[in-house]
Structure formats: structure tokens, C-alpha cells
Amino acid sequence: MALKTLLAGYLSQDWREDFESSAAAVTAFVDGARVPQLLAASADIDGLLEQPGVADDDREDGLQRQIQSLGGSYDPTDDGVTREAWLRGVLDAIHVELDRRLESDS
């Protein structure tokens, strides 16, 4: 799972020692990943977000369990953002980078 690379490698327990913010960690991952990794991470996030609908609180708890099971220690709610919104933001960052790379290749 490519998302594990982001969560365990960039947002593990000591992520604050390496990055000024979670956004900086996401940027470092996106900038350093190859296209296949970005595509795989995008698919991983889509898979998490497409899980069958449950009550919002249960969904948020489930997303946090998934984040933690993949090695992530970051909790977006500490920054006032839902886990779903944060994952969608990561997905957006990945898509922007993929678009940028595809444009530069043409």
C-alpha cells in the first residue's frame, strides 16, 4: 500500500521533528514519489474513502484506525480538520502533482 509510505514514512510518531506541519510532510511525500507511487497512493485513498457509508462519527473513527494501522501518528482533528477532509486534501495534492508532471512531459 503506497499510502503506508506516506503515513509510516512521513507522518510517523516523530514527524514533527522532521516537518513544520503535516502539509509539509505531505508535500515532501508528493514531491519525492514517483508517478506509480502517486497513482497507487491515490487508489489507496480512494479505497478508504469509498468504504460503505456509516454514521459520520463511526466513519471518522474507522478512518483514524486505518491511518494508525498503516503507521500514521498524525490525527487531522488536532488541526481542526476531519480525517475525511484531510485525506481528500492529500488526494488533491497528489492529483495536482500528477497533472503537473503530465503537463511537463508533453
C-alpha positions in Angstrom: 0.0 0.0 0.0 1.6 3.3 -1.2 -0.4 5.2 1.4 1.6 3.4 4.0 4.8 5.1 2.7 3.3 8.5 3.4 1.8 7.6 6.8 4.6 5.4 8.2 7.5 7.2 6.4 6.4 10.9 6.7 3.8 11.0 9.4 5.0 8.5 12.0 5.5 9.2 15.7 8.3 11.7 15.2 7.0 13.5 12.1 7.1 16.9 14.0 10.9 16.6 14.3 11.2 16.4 10.5 8.4 18.7 9.3 7.0 22.0 10.2 3.4 20.8 9.5 1.5 17.8 8.2 1.1 19.7 5.0 4.9 19.9 4.7 5.1 16.2 5.2 2.5 15.6 2.5 4.4 17.9 0.2 7.7 16.1 0.8 6.0 12.7 0.0 4.3 14.0 -3.1 7.4 15.8 -4.4 9.6 12.7 -3.8 7.3 10.0 -5.0 7.4 8.6 -8.5 4.3 8.6 -10.6 3.5 4.9 -9.9 3.7 5.6 -6.2 1.4 8.6 -6.5 -1.1 6.6 -8.6 -1.1 3.8 -6.0 -1.5 6.2 -3.1 -4.4 7.9 -4.9 -6.0 4.5 -5.3 -5.4 3.6 -1.7 -7.1 6.8 -0.5 -10.0 6.3 -2.9 -10.4 2.9 -1.4 -10.5 4.2 2.1 -13.0 7.0 1.2 -15.3 4.6 -0.7 -15.9 2.3 2.2 -19.5 1.6 2.8 -21.2 4.6 4.5 -21.7 4.5 8.2 -22.6 7.3 10.7 -20.1 10.2 10.4 -18.6 9.6 13.9 -18.1 5.9 13.1 -16.6 6.7 9.7 -14.1 9.2 11.3 -13.1 6.6 13.9 -12.7 4.0 11.2 -10.5 6.3 9.1 -8.3 7.0 12.2 -7.9 3.3 12.8 -6.9 2.8 9.2 -4.4 5.7 9.4 -2.9 4.2 12.6 -2.8 0.7 11.2 -0.7 2.0 8.3 1.8 3.5 10.7 0.5 7.1 10.8 0.6 9.0 14.0 -0.9 12.2 12.7 -4.5 13.0 13.7 -6.0 15.7 11.5 -8.6 16.5 14.1 -5.7 18.0 16.2 -5.7 20.7 13.4 -9.5 21.1 13.3 -9.9 19.0 10.1 -11.9 15.9 9.8 -9.9 12.8 8.8 -12.0 12.5 5.6 -11.4 16.1 4.6 -7.6 15.7 5.3 -7.5 12.5 3.1 -9.3 14.4 0.4 -6.7 17.2 0.7 -3.9 14.7 0.3 -5.7 13.3 -2.7 -6.0 16.7 -4.2 -2.2 17.4 -3.7 -1.4 14.1 -5.4 -3.7 14.9 -8.3 -2.2 18.4 -8.7 1.3 16.9 -8.8 0.3 14.2 -11.3 -1.3 16.8 -13.5 1.9 19.0 -13.3 4.1 16.1 -14.2 1.9 15.0 -17.1 1.9 18.6 -18.5 5.7 18.9 -18.2 6.1 15.6 -20.0 4.1 16.8 -23.0 
